[in-house]
C-alpha cells in the first residue's frame, strides 16, 4: 500500500493585539464599583452618626386635634374660597391655629372626618412662621434598621410657586439641647419633605381642594393667622414695570 503523506502543520497568524488594556479596563471598573460602594457605606455611616446626635429611638405622642364645633364653619370658609377661585374672582382665606390644626390632622370634607397624621401639630403662629411640634420617623442605614425619631419643633413658612401654588417651606428645625446638622437641614429644605407630607396629596387631587391649591398665588402670615389668597389679574413682569 502506498504511504500517505501527512499534511504539514499550519502556523496560525499571530495577532498583534494585547489583552492587557482590556484587563486593565475590567480591573478599573471593578475597583470603581468597589470604591463607590465603600464611599456609599462610609457616607451613610457618617450620616447615621450625625442623625443620632439629634434624634431618639422613640417617638413622642402627639394627640390629634378633635374638632369641637370648628368643622362646619371651616368647611363653609373653604367652600366659599373654592367657589370664588373657580369663578376667577379675588379671594382670601384666613386660618387661625385651631383651624390649621384641624386641617393638619383631619380631612374635614370626609364623613366622618378621616385622621391624616399624628406626627405634627401646630403650637403657635408667630414671627412670620408656623411653629409646629413634630415626631418624624427617619430611615436608617442599612435598610431594615429601626427608625430614629426627629422630635422637636419645625418652623414652617407658607409660600407660593408657579405650577404648585401653595407650598409649605421649612425655615428651621429646633430640638431642645441639640444642634441639627447643617447638611440634614439643607436637604430637608431642598427636598420639601414637609410640603410633600402636608400638601402634596391634596394638590394631586382632581377634585376637592386640589385644583384650588395649584392656583393660589398669595400666602403669608398676618399676626397669628395664615392668609392665602387668589388674584386672577396677571401681575406684570419686572421688565413691564419699568
SELUMDREN-245877 format. One line per 4 residues: number of its first residue (from 0); their letters; for each residue x, y, z of N, C-alpha, C. Coordinates in nm, 4 decimals, padded with zeros to 6 digits. Example, Ala and Ser with C-alpha at 12.3 -4.5 7.8 and 13.67 -1.06 7.14 Angstrom:
<recs>
0	as	01.3190:-00.5690:00.7800:01.2300:-00.4500:00.7800:01.3200:-00.3300:00.7800 ~ 01.2850:-00.2250:00.7080:01.3670:-00.1060:00.7140:01.2900:00.0030:00.7870 .
</recs>
This chain:
<recs>
0	xxxx	00.0869:-00.1200:00.0000:00.0000:00.0000:00.0000:00.0891:00.1230:00.0000 ~ 00.0520:00.2175:-00.0819:00.1346:00.3394:-00.0914:00.1225:00.4206:00.0352 ~ 00.2316:00.4714:00.0759:00.2292:00.5526:00.2000:00.1660:00.6875:00.1733 ~ 00.0867:00.7342:00.2729:00.0215:00.8654:00.2614:00.1035:00.9718:00.3315 .
4	xxxx	00.1148:01.0843:00.2642:00.1876:01.1952:00.3265:00.0969:01.2696:00.4215 ~ 00.1441:01.2910:00.5401:00.0669:01.3669:00.6394:00.0711:01.5146:00.6034 ~ -00.0410:01.5828:00.6215:-00.0408:01.7283:00.5895:00.0536:01.8031:00.6823 ~ 00.1188:01.8968:00.6228:00.2100:01.9789:00.7037:00.1308:02.0633:00.8026 .
8	xxxx	00.1858:02.0775:00.9227:00.1189:02.1595:01.0254:00.1164:02.3039:00.9806 ~ -00.0030:02.3694:01.0043:-00.0202:02.5086:00.9633:00.0127:02.6018:01.0770 ~ 00.0809:02.7058:01.0485:00.1082:02.8059:01.1510:00.0020:02.9156:01.1405 ~ -00.0740:02.9333:01.2507:-00.1756:03.0378:01.2514:-00.1081:03.1736:01.2635 .
12	xxxx	-00.1617:03.2733:01.1957:-00.1022:03.4078:01.2080:-00.1189:03.4602:01.3502 ~ -00.0182:03.5211:01.4006:-00.0204:03.5751:01.5371:-00.0667:03.7196:01.5324 ~ -00.1735:03.7515:01.6122:-00.2260:03.8875:01.6146:-00.1357:03.9767:01.6969 ~ -00.1319:04.1015:01.6592:-00.0542:04.1979:01.7359:-00.1324:04.2550:01.8532 .
16	xxxx	-00.2583:04.2062:01.8733:-00.3443:04.2588:01.9820:-00.2996:04.2036:02.1163 ~ -00.2898:04.2950:02.2159:-00.2547:04.2517:02.3518:-00.3779:04.2624:02.4405 ~ -00.4100:04.1615:02.5238:-00.5272:04.1655:02.6116:-00.5092:04.2565:02.7320 ~ -00.3906:04.3083:02.7504:-00.3618:04.3866:02.8714:-00.4550:04.5066:02.8892 .
20	xxxx	-00.4790:04.5915:02.7852:-00.5689:04.7067:02.8048:-00.7093:04.6654:02.8464 ~ -00.7627:04.5572:02.7852:-00.8962:04.5107:02.8219:-00.9016:04.4678:02.9666 ~ -00.7978:04.3970:03.0098:-00.7924:04.3533:03.1508:-00.7865:04.4733:03.2435 ~ -00.7092:04.5737:03.2023:-00.6966:04.6937:03.2862:-00.8305:04.7651:03.2993 .
24	xxxx	-00.9079:04.7694:03.1895:-01.0399:04.8342:03.1932:-01.1325:04.7607:03.2892 ~ -01.1306:04.6263:03.2800:-01.2159:04.5459:03.3686:-01.1761:04.5665:03.5143 ~ -01.0436:04.5628:03.5382:-00.9945:04.5812:03.6755:-01.0328:04.7201:03.7266 ~ -01.0186:04.8214:03.6400:-01.0528:04.9577:03.6791:-01.2021:04.9687:03.7099 .
28	xxxx	-01.2869:04.9029:03.6269:-01.4311:04.9050:03.6516:-01.4670:04.8415:03.7846 ~ -01.4026:04.7271:03.8136:-01.4293:04.6588:03.9408:-01.3872:04.7454:04.0587 ~ -01.2678:04.8058:04.0464:-01.2187:04.8931:04.1547:-01.3097:05.0143:04.1734 ~ -01.3631:05.0668:04.0617:-01.4536:05.1817:04.0706:-01.5807:05.1446:04.1446 .
32	xxxx	-01.6370:05.0275:04.1109:-01.7588:04.9815:04.1782:-01.7332:04.9617:04.3270 ~ -01.6190:04.8984:04.3585:-01.5844:04.8769:04.4998:-01.5674:05.0103:04.5709 ~ -01.5013:05.1057:04.5010:-01.4786:05.2368:04.5615:-01.6083:05.3109:04.5875 ~ -01.6990:05.3092:04.4875:-01.8280:05.3765:04.5049:-01.9093:05.3119:04.6158 .
36	xxxx	-01.9065:05.1779:04.6203:-01.9791:05.1082:04.7264:-01.9241:05.1422:04.8635 ~ -01.7914:05.1464:04.8737:-01.7284:05.1796:05.0022:-01.7610:05.3230:05.0431 ~ -01.7598:05.4137:04.9428:-01.7916:05.5533:04.9719:-01.9364:05.5683:05.0171 ~ -02.0273:05.4930:04.9527:-02.1684:05.4993:04.9911:-02.1877:05.4503:05.1342 .
40	xxxx	-02.1228:05.3380:05.1682:-02.1329:05.2843:05.3045:-02.0760:05.3849:05.4042 ~ -01.9608:05.4456:05.3688:-01.8988:05.5441:05.4574:-01.9905:05.6643:05.4768 ~ -02.0500:05.7125:05.3644:-02.1382:05.8295:05.3713:-02.2590:05.8024:05.4587 ~ -02.3245:05.6880:05.4356:-02.4425:05.6542:05.5145:-02.4062:05.6348:05.6617 .
44	xxxx	-02.2880:05.5794:05.6873:-02.2448:05.5598:05.8259:-02.2263:05.6936:05.8956 ~ -02.1608:05.7873:05.8246:-02.1405:05.9215:05.8810:-02.2747:05.9908:05.9027 ~ -02.3659:05.9777:05.8044:-02.4983:06.0389:05.8187:-02.5732:05.9802:05.9380 ~ -02.5670:05.8480:05.9532:-02.6318:05.7839:06.0677:-02.5777:05.8386:06.1985 .
48	xxxx	-02.4459:05.8568:06.2019:-02.3828:05.9055:06.3241:-02.4277:06.0481:06.3546 ~ -02.4370:06.1314:06.2492:-02.4815:06.2694:06.2689:-02.6270:06.2748:06.3126 ~ -02.7121:06.1966:06.2437:-02.8549:06.1958:06.2760:-02.8779:06.1487:06.4192 ~ -02.7962:06.0562:06.4657:-02.8114:06.0029:06.6016:-02.7876:06.1092:06.7085 .
52	xxxx	-02.7182:06.2184:06.6711:-02.6876:06.3216:06.7710:-02.8081:06.4088:06.8049 ~ -02.9095:06.4120:06.7155:-03.0254:06.4989:06.7445:-03.1587:06.4247:06.7329 ~ -03.1542:06.2919:06.7270:-03.2770:06.2123:06.7222:-03.2789:06.1125:06.8374 ~ -03.3939:06.0464:06.8543:-03.4064:05.9467:06.9606:-03.4641:05.8171:06.9025 .
56	xxxx	-03.4617:05.7121:06.9858:-03.5103:05.5815:06.9413:-03.6623:05.5680:06.9489 ~ -03.7291:05.6634:07.0119:-03.8745:05.6509:07.0285:-03.9448:05.7809:06.9917 ~ -04.0693:05.7660:06.9476:-04.1495:05.8820:06.9112:-04.2124:05.9441:07.0349 ~ -04.2496:06.0704:07.0243:-04.3272:06.1336:07.1296:-04.4732:06.1327:07.0868 .
60	xxxx	-04.5626:06.1318:07.1814:-04.7046:06.1248:07.1477:-04.7577:06.2622:07.1089 ~ -04.8223:06.2677:06.9958:-04.8891:06.3895:06.9505:-05.0365:06.3555:06.9307 ~ -05.1190:06.4091:07.0168:-05.2614:06.3778:07.0132:-05.3310:06.4633:06.9073 ~ -05.3966:06.4000:06.8109:-05.4656:06.4778:06.7064:-05.5732:06.5683:06.7668 .
64	xxxx	-05.5895:06.6851:06.7061:-05.6942:06.7768:06.7499:-05.8304:06.7181:06.7132 ~ -05.9182:06.7133:06.8109:-06.0544:06.6655:06.7861:-06.1414:06.7877:06.7591 ~ -06.1971:06.7990:06.6381:-06.2808:06.9157:06.6061:-06.3948:06.9319:06.7063 ~ -06.4128:07.0545:06.7531:-06.5168:07.0820:06.8517:-06.5988:07.2026:06.8041 .
68	xxxx	-06.6821:07.1787:06.7039:-06.7646:07.2865:06.6519:-06.6986:07.3669:06.5425 ~ -06.5681:07.3362:06.5123:-06.4999:07.4148:06.4082:-06.5260:07.3612:06.2681 ~ -06.5662:07.2362:06.2580:-06.5725:07.1715:06.1270:-06.6661:07.2420:06.0300 ~ -06.7887:07.2656:06.0682:-06.8859:07.3253:05.9766:-06.8466:07.4668:05.9341 .
72	xxxx	-06.8091:07.5565:06.0295:-06.7651:07.6895:05.9861:-06.6412:07.6835:05.8969 ~ -06.5498:07.5884:05.9255:-06.4294:07.5763:05.8437:-06.4644:07.5300:05.7028 ~ -06.5533:07.4341:05.6930:-06.5970:07.3873:05.5614:-06.6635:07.5004:05.4840 ~ -06.7416:07.5823:05.5541:-06.8081:07.6962:05.4885:-06.7049:07.7945:05.4326 .
76	xxxx	-06.5993:07.8218:05.5102:-06.4942:07.9129:05.4650:-06.4213:07.8549:05.3436 ~ -06.3887:07.7268:05.3502:-06.3174:07.6622:05.2402:-06.4038:07.6563:05.1146 ~ -06.5322:07.6285:05.1340:-06.6242:07.6190:05.0199:-06.6403:07.7537:04.9508 ~ -06.6529:07.8607:05.0298:-06.6644:07.9955:04.9731:-06.5380:08.0327:04.8971 .
80	xxxx	-06.4226:08.0042:04.9566:-06.2948:08.0336:04.8925:-06.2823:07.9564:04.7615 ~ -06.3189:07.8285:04.7646:-06.3106:07.7454:04.6447:-06.4041:07.7977:04.5356 ~ -06.5235:07.8384:04.5733:-06.6209:07.8904:04.4758:-06.5662:08.0151:04.4060 ~ -06.5098:08.1067:04.4838:-06.4568:08.2308:04.4262:-06.3397:08.2032:04.3328 .
84	xxxx	-06.2507:08.1136:04.3745:-06.1337:08.0820:04.2920:-06.1766:08.0162:04.1606 ~ -06.2692:07.9209:04.1695:-06.3148:07.8511:04.0490:-06.3818:07.9468:03.9508 ~ -06.4384:08.0547:04.0025:-06.5043:08.1540:03.9173:-06.4151:08.2735:03.8863 ~ -06.2836:08.2534:03.9113:-06.1828:08.3536:03.8758:-06.2108:08.4889:03.9388 .
88	xxxx	-06.2451:08.4880:04.0661:-06.2675:08.6112:04.1411:-06.1650:08.6214:04.2533 ~ -06.1353:08.7431:04.2942:-06.0421:08.7610:04.4054:-06.0951:08.6921:04.5301 ~ -06.0051:08.6238:04.6005:-06.0487:08.5501:04.7195:-05.9365:08.5478:04.8220 ~ -05.9759:08.5465:04.9487:-05.8784:08.5411:05.0575:-05.9321:08.4498:05.1671 .
92	xxxx	-05.8436:08.3680:05.2225:-05.8814:08.2739:05.3276:-05.7854:08.2887:05.4443 ~ -05.8399:08.3166:05.5633:-05.7582:08.3287:05.6837:-05.7869:08.2113:05.7761 ~ -05.6793:08.1518:05.8297:-05.6921:08.0375:05.9192:-05.6194:08.0657:06.0501 ~ -05.6895:08.0461:06.1627:-05.6220:08.0595:06.2918:-05.5590:07.9249:06.3286 .
96	xxxx	-05.4935:07.9188:06.4437:-05.4208:07.7980:06.4820:-05.5124:07.6775:06.4943 ~ -05.6278:07.6977:06.5551:-05.7201:07.5864:06.5746:-05.7670:07.5300:06.4396 ~ -05.8042:07.6174:06.3480:-05.8488:07.5743:06.2155:-05.7352:07.5050:06.1397 ~ -05.6155:07.5595:06.1538:-05.5000:07.4995:06.0879:-05.4759:07.3580:06.1386 .
100	xxxx	-05.4876:07.3388:06.2704:-05.4667:07.2061:06.3272:-05.5725:07.1065:06.2821 ~ -05.6943:07.1545:06.2640:-05.7989:07.0657:06.2120:-05.7604:07.0178:06.0719 ~ -05.7061:07.1097:05.9888:-05.6651:07.0722:05.8538:-05.5408:06.9840:05.8537 ~ -05.4525:07.0032:05.9529:-05.3305:06.9231:05.9605:-05.3592:06.7790:05.9994 .
104	xxxx	-05.4622:06.7581:06.0797:-05.4843:06.6256:06.1369:-05.6043:06.5516:06.0807 ~ -05.6941:06.6203:06.0109:-05.8123:06.5527:05.9564:-05.8494:06.6092:05.8198 ~ -05.9292:06.5334:05.7477:-05.9891:06.5831:05.6244:-06.1323:06.6239:05.6583 ~ -06.1593:06.7533:05.6728:-06.2909:06.7965:05.7192:-06.4053:06.7655:05.6228 .
108	xxxx	-06.3728:06.7385:05.4951:-06.4776:06.7114:05.3979:-06.5269:06.5662:05.4028 ~ -06.4539:06.4796:05.4752:-06.4971:06.3400:05.4837:-06.5983:06.3230:05.5955 ~ -06.6785:06.2201:05.5835:-06.7807:06.1910:05.6850:-06.7721:06.0448:05.7260 ~ -06.7275:06.0142:05.8500:-06.6764:06.1082:05.9486:-06.5373:06.1576:05.9080 .
112	xxxx	-06.4874:06.2664:05.9707:-06.3556:06.3174:05.9350:-06.2475:06.2095:05.9463 ~ -06.1650:06.1975:05.8435:-06.0607:06.0948:05.8409:-05.9309:06.1515:05.8985 ~ -05.8710:06.0831:06.0010:-05.7428:06.1297:06.0551:-05.6347:06.1237:05.9482 ~ -05.5505:06.2285:05.9420:-05.4443:06.2327:05.8430:-05.3101:06.1905:05.9007 .
116	xxxx	-05.2736:06.2438:06.0159:-05.1454:06.2049:06.0754:-05.1413:06.2412:06.2231 ~ -05.0497:06.1782:06.2912:-05.0264:06.2087:06.4332:-04.8789:06.2437:06.4528 ~ -04.8185:06.3038:06.3510:-04.6759:06.3356:06.3564:-04.6486:06.4849:06.3672 ~ -04.7535:06.5683:06.3565:-04.7318:06.7124:06.3578:-04.8540:06.7819:06.4158 .
120	xxxx	-04.8279:06.8924:06.4871:-04.9374:06.9717:06.5423:-04.8897:07.1147:06.5631 ~ -04.9671:07.2098:06.5133:-04.9305:07.3493:06.5301:-04.9358:07.3917:06.6755 ~ -04.8345:07.4659:06.7185:-04.8299:07.5159:06.8570:-04.8600:07.6645:06.8635 ~ -04.8135:07.7379:06.7627:-04.8443:07.8811:06.7563:-04.8116:07.9334:06.6169 .
124	xxxx	-04.8705:08.0480:06.5839:-04.8400:08.1193:06.4602:-04.7841:08.2540:06.5015 ~ -04.6564:08.2732:06.4790:-04.5912:08.3963:06.5259:-04.4608:08.4178:06.4497 ~ -04.4146:08.5421:06.4494:-04.2862:08.5785:06.3880:-04.2784:08.5388:06.2402 ~ -04.3925:08.5397:06.1725:-04.3931:08.5115:06.0294:-04.3864:08.3649:05.9916 .
128	xxxx	-04.3962:08.2748:06.0899:-04.3899:08.1314:06.0610:-04.4889:08.0546:06.1483 ~ -04.5129:07.9302:06.1096:-04.5938:07.8388:06.1902:-04.4985:07.7540:06.2738 ~ -04.5154:07.7553:06.4053:-04.4352:07.6713:06.4949:-04.5142:07.5432:06.5193 ~ -04.4584:07.4293:06.4789:-04.5312:07.3035:06.4918:-04.4475:07.1986:06.5645 .
132	xxxx	-04.5110:07.1282:06.6542:-04.4489:07.0161:06.7249:-04.4469:06.8957:06.6312 ~ -04.3315:06.8265:06.6243:-04.3201:06.7147:06.5312:-04.2594:06.5912:06.5970 ~ -04.2912:06.4753:06.5402:-04.2258:06.3493:06.5737:-04.2196:06.2688:06.4446 ~ -04.1116:06.2912:06.3667:-04.0980:06.2316:06.2346:-04.0050:06.1101:06.2396 .
136	xxxx	-04.0476:05.9954:06.1856:-03.9566:05.8801:06.1761:-03.8578:05.8999:06.0616 ~ -03.7314:05.8642:06.0853:-03.6283:05.8773:05.9827:-03.5701:05.7398:05.9516 ~ -03.5546:05.7103:05.8228:-03.4944:05.5832:05.7829:-03.3463:05.5804:05.8188 ~ -03.2952:05.4592:05.8426:-03.1546:05.4438:05.8796:-03.0865:05.3452:05.7865 .
140	xxxx	-02.9540:05.3462:05.7936:-02.8722:05.2522:05.7180:-02.8166:05.1481:05.8129 ~ -02.8150:05.0179:05.7742:-02.8659:04.9612:05.6487:-03.0180:04.9523:05.6499 ~ -03.0797:04.9319:05.5328:-03.2257:04.9196:05.5266:-03.2762:04.8116:05.6209 ~ -03.3885:04.8404:05.6851:-03.4436:04.7452:05.7806:-03.4072:04.7773:05.9242 .
144	xxxx	-03.3141:04.8732:05.9434:-03.2779:04.9128:06.0797:-03.3945:04.9868:06.1438 ~ -03.4093:04.9785:06.2765:-03.5173:05.0532:06.3437:-03.5037:05.2022:06.3165 ~ -03.6145:05.2727:06.2963:-03.6066:05.4160:06.2659:-03.5624:05.4983:06.3862 ~ -03.5082:05.6143:06.3576:-03.4829:05.7146:06.4614:-03.5928:05.8189:06.4472 .
148	xxxx	-03.6216:05.8930:06.5556:-03.7316:05.9894:06.5525:-03.6796:06.1315:06.5750 ~ -03.7237:06.2191:06.4868:-03.6925:06.3608:06.4980:-03.8038:06.4263:06.5787 ~ -03.7778:06.4498:06.7059:-03.8765:06.5082:06.7965:-03.8354:06.6511:06.8288 ~ -03.9201:06.7457:06.7973:-03.8855:06.8841:06.8248:-03.9888:06.9797:06.7691 .
152	xxxx	-03.9401:07.0943:06.7223:-04.0277:07.1978:06.6658:-03.9777:07.2346:06.5274 ~ -04.0695:07.2385:06.4325:-04.0339:07.2800:06.2975:-04.1011:07.4137:06.2683 ~ -04.0271:07.5032:06.2058:-04.0790:07.6347:06.1691:-04.1126:07.6324:06.0205 ~ -04.2405:07.6546:05.9900:-04.2901:07.6413:05.8527:-04.3383:07.7764:05.8009 .
156	xxxx	-04.2981:07.8068:05.6786:-04.3412:07.9323:05.6165:-04.4252:07.9025:05.4924 ~ -04.5504:07.9484:05.4884:-04.6306:07.9295:05.3672:-04.5807:08.0206:05.2562 ~ -04.5820:07.9693:05.1336:-04.5367:08.0476:05.0187:-04.6089:07.9946:04.8949 ~ -04.5795:08.0535:04.7807:-04.6387:08.0052:04.6551:-04.5304:07.9920:04.5486 .
160	xxxx	-04.5479:07.8957:04.4599:-04.4581:07.8778:04.3460:-04.5420:07.8489:04.2222 ~ -04.4875:07.8812:04.1066:-04.5589:07.8582:03.9812:-04.5707:07.7080:03.9563 ~ -04.6907:07.6633:03.9260:-04.7127:07.5223:03.8984:-04.7638:07.4443:04.0182 ~ -04.7144:07.4794:04.1370:-04.7576:07.4097:04.2580:-04.8572:07.4910:04.3389 .
164	xxxx	-04.8559:07.6219:04.3214:-04.9442:07.7059:04.4014:-04.8942:07.7152:04.5439 ~ -04.9780:07.6783:04.6391:-04.9417:07.6862:04.7806:-04.8388:07.5797:04.8160 ~ -04.7290:07.6218:04.8809:-04.6273:07.5287:04.9291:-04.5936:07.5637:05.0735 ~ -04.5455:07.4636:05.1469:-04.5034:07.4827:05.2850:-04.3522:07.4626:05.2929 .
168	xxxx	-04.2795:07.5683:05.3263:-04.1340:07.5651:05.3293:-04.0829:07.5485:05.4723 ~ -03.9760:07.4717:05.4872:-03.9126:07.4551:05.6180:-03.8124:07.5677:05.6402 ~ -03.8398:07.6513:05.7394:-03.7471:07.7594:05.7733:-03.6374:07.7097:05.8662 ~ -03.6745:07.6259:05.9628:-03.5763:07.5769:06.0598:-03.6358:07.4583:06.1357 .
172	xxxx	-03.5491:07.3826:06.1997:-03.5906:07.2734:06.2874:-03.5158:07.2905:06.4196 ~ -03.5894:07.2828:06.5285:-03.5297:07.3020:06.6608:-03.5538:07.1793:06.7474 ~ -03.4468:07.1317:06.8111:-03.4551:07.0210:06.9058:-03.3886:07.0676:07.0347 ~ -03.4609:07.0614:07.1459:-03.4101:07.1122:07.2736:-03.2748:07.0517:07.3086 .
176	xxxx	-03.1771:07.1402:07.3326:-03.0467:07.0966:07.3786:-02.9603:07.0303:07.2730 ~ -03.0041:07.0306:07.1465:-02.9274:06.9641:07.0413:-02.9170:07.0533:06.9187 ~ -02.8151:07.0266:06.8378:-02.7925:07.1047:06.7166:-02.8210:07.0191:06.5943 ~ -02.9071:07.0694:06.5071:-02.9392:06.9987:06.3837:-02.8218:07.0115:06.2871 .
180	xxxx	-02.7780:06.8993:06.2302:-02.6699:06.9030:06.1319:-02.7099:06.9915:06.0138 ~ -02.6183:07.0787:05.9729:-02.6484:07.1742:05.8654:-02.6863:07.1039:05.7361 ~ -02.6156:06.9952:05.7040:-02.6449:06.9219:05.5812:-02.7827:06.8589:05.5842 ~ -02.8241:06.8093:05.7010:-02.9558:06.7489:05.7146:-03.0646:06.8535:05.6945 .
184	xxxx	-03.0496:06.9698:05.7571:-03.1482:07.0765:05.7439:-03.1577:07.1246:05.5997 ~ -03.0420:07.1411:05.5360:-03.0411:07.1890:05.3972:-03.1108:07.0887:05.3054 ~ -03.0861:06.9602:05.3262:-03.1510:06.8572:05.2454:-03.3013:06.8568:05.2702 ~ -03.3409:06.8743:05.3951:-03.4831:06.8775:05.4310:-03.5531:06.9928:05.3604 .
188	xxxx	-03.4830:07.1079:05.3549:-03.5405:07.2254:05.2900:-03.5482:07.2071:05.1388 ~ -03.4398:07.1581:05.0791:-03.4339:07.1451:04.9334:-03.5338:07.0430:04.8804 ~ -03.5516:06.9326:04.9511:-03.6404:06.8263:04.9033:-03.7864:06.8493:04.9399 ~ -03.8137:06.9501:05.0218:-03.9515:06.9854:05.0528:-04.0306:06.8761:05.1225 .
192	xxxx	-03.9704:06.8105:05.2210:-04.0362:06.6981:05.2876:-04.1675:06.7395:05.3545 ~ -04.1679:06.8551:05.4190:-04.2889:06.8983:05.4893:-04.4014:06.9253:05.3905 ~ -04.3683:06.9890:05.2799:-04.4705:07.0157:05.1780:-04.5264:06.8856:05.1225 ~ -04.4396:06.7882:05.0994:-04.4839:06.6587:05.0478:-04.5795:06.5924:05.1464 .
196	xxxx	-04.5470:06.6014:05.2749:-04.6280:06.5349:05.3758:-04.7621:06.6049:05.3967 ~ -04.7634:06.7389:05.3960:-04.8832:06.8129:05.4331:-04.9726:06.8514:05.3153 ~ -04.9135:06.8802:05.2006:-04.9907:06.9411:05.0921:-04.9979:06.8554:04.9662 ~ -04.8956:06.7753:04.9407:-04.8849:06.7062:04.8118:-05.0077:06.6226:04.7773 .
200	xxxx	-05.0579:06.5456:04.8735:-05.1741:06.4603:04.8457:-05.2959:06.5431:04.8042 ~ -05.3175:06.6560:04.8742:-05.4301:06.7435:04.8388:-05.4083:06.8057:04.7007 ~ -05.2835:06.8445:04.6738:-05.2514:06.9113:04.5474:-05.2772:06.8200:04.4280 ~ -05.2564:06.6909:04.4439:-05.2713:06.5974:04.3336:-05.4154:06.5511:04.3130 .
204	xxxx	-05.5056:06.5893:04.4030:-05.6453:06.5501:04.3860:-05.7061:06.6201:04.2637 ~ -05.7896:06.5465:04.1911:-05.8551:06.6039:04.0737:-05.9778:06.6859:04.1124 ~ -06.0245:06.6645:04.2353:-06.1396:06.7417:04.2831:-06.1071:06.7920:04.4230 ~ -06.2078:06.8422:04.4937:-06.1824:06.8929:04.6277:-06.0941:07.0160:04.6243 .
208	xxxx	-05.9898:07.0160:04.7087:-05.9026:07.1331:04.7185:-05.7880:07.1314:04.6182 ~ -05.7650:07.0179:04.5520:-05.6511:07.0047:04.4618:-05.6372:07.1158:04.3591 ~ -05.7369:07.1364:04.2722:-05.7253:07.2404:04.1695:-05.7121:07.3807:04.2284 ~ -05.7652:07.4003:04.3491:-05.7584:07.5323:04.4126:-05.6182:07.5599:04.4644 .
212	xxxx	-05.5572:07.4595:04.5292:-05.4227:07.4762:04.5844:-05.3241:07.5159:04.4754 ~ -05.3394:07.4584:04.3567:-05.2439:07.4816:04.2489:-05.2490:07.6236:04.1925 ~ -05.3595:07.6951:04.2138:-05.3698:07.8301:04.1567:-05.3603:07.9404:04.2630 ~ -05.3465:07.9025:04.3893:-05.3256:08.0039:04.4937:-05.1966:08.0787:04.4626 .
216	xxxx	-05.2035:08.2101:04.4603:-05.0839:08.2879:04.4267:-05.0462:08.3903:04.5338 ~ -05.0996:08.3709:04.6530:-05.0612:08.4560:04.7658:-05.0648:08.3767:04.8948 ~ -04.9589:08.3877:04.9755:-04.9544:08.3180:05.1041:-04.8634:08.3951:05.1990 ~ -04.9127:08.4216:05.3205:-04.8331:08.4968:05.4175:-04.8891:08.4746:05.5577 .
220	xxxx	-04.8113:08.5188:05.6552:-04.8553:08.5183:05.7944:-04.8899:08.6615:05.8319 ~ -05.0090:08.6803:05.8832:-05.0507:08.8123:05.9321:-05.0885:08.7957:06.0790 ~ -05.0009:08.8452:06.1664:-05.0247:08.8269:06.3101:-05.0246:08.6808:06.3469 ~ -05.1371:08.6309:06.3975:-05.1478:08.4893:06.4339:-05.2400:08.4137:06.3384 .
224	xxxx	-05.2421:08.4590:06.2118:-05.3263:08.3958:06.1101:-05.2426:08.3584:05.9876 ~ -05.2780:08.2453:05.9270:-05.2227:08.2096:05.7966:-05.3219:08.2601:05.6923 ~ -05.2741:08.3410:05.5986:-05.3621:08.4012:05.4983:-05.3171:08.3570:05.3598 ~ -05.4072:08.2890:05.2881:-05.3799:08.2521:05.1492:-05.4805:08.3243:05.0609 .
228	xxxx	-05.4394:08.3536:04.9381:-05.5262:08.4342:04.8518:-05.5095:08.3971:04.7055 ~ -05.6056:08.4440:04.6262:-05.6027:08.4236:04.4817:-05.6406:08.5539:04.4143 ~ -05.5564:08.5955:04.3198:-05.5832:08.7156:04.2413:-05.5791:08.6759:04.0939 ~ -05.6933:08.6825:04.0244:-05.6968:08.6395:03.8839:-05.6271:08.7346:03.7885 .
232	xxxx	-05.5953:08.8557:03.8350:-05.5305:08.9542:03.7482:-05.3833:08.9206:03.7318 ~ -05.3378:08.8950:03.6100:-05.1957:08.8630:03.5897:-05.1078:08.9789:03.6344 ~ -05.0010:08.9464:03.7079:-04.9088:09.0511:03.7511:-04.8094:09.0807:03.6395 ~ -04.7791:09.2076:03.6148:-04.6840:09.2406:03.5074:-04.5441:09.1909:03.5391 .
236	xxxx	-04.4723:09.1516:03.4356:-04.3342:09.1074:03.4551:-04.2496:09.2265:03.4968 ~ -04.1314:09.1965:03.5525:-04.0425:09.3030:03.6016:-04.0070:09.4006:03.4890 ~ -03.9883:09.3441:03.3678:-03.9491:09.4306:03.2563:-04.0630:09.5261:03.2180 ~ -04.1894:09.4858:03.2454:-04.3025:09.5692:03.2089:-04.3255:09.6796:03.3092 .
240	xx	-04.2725:09.6601:03.4311:-04.2934:09.7612:03.5361:-04.2076:09.8851:03.5103 ~ -04.0957:09.8654:03.4427:-04.0017:09.9763:03.4240:-04.0468:10.0680:03.3120 .
</recs>
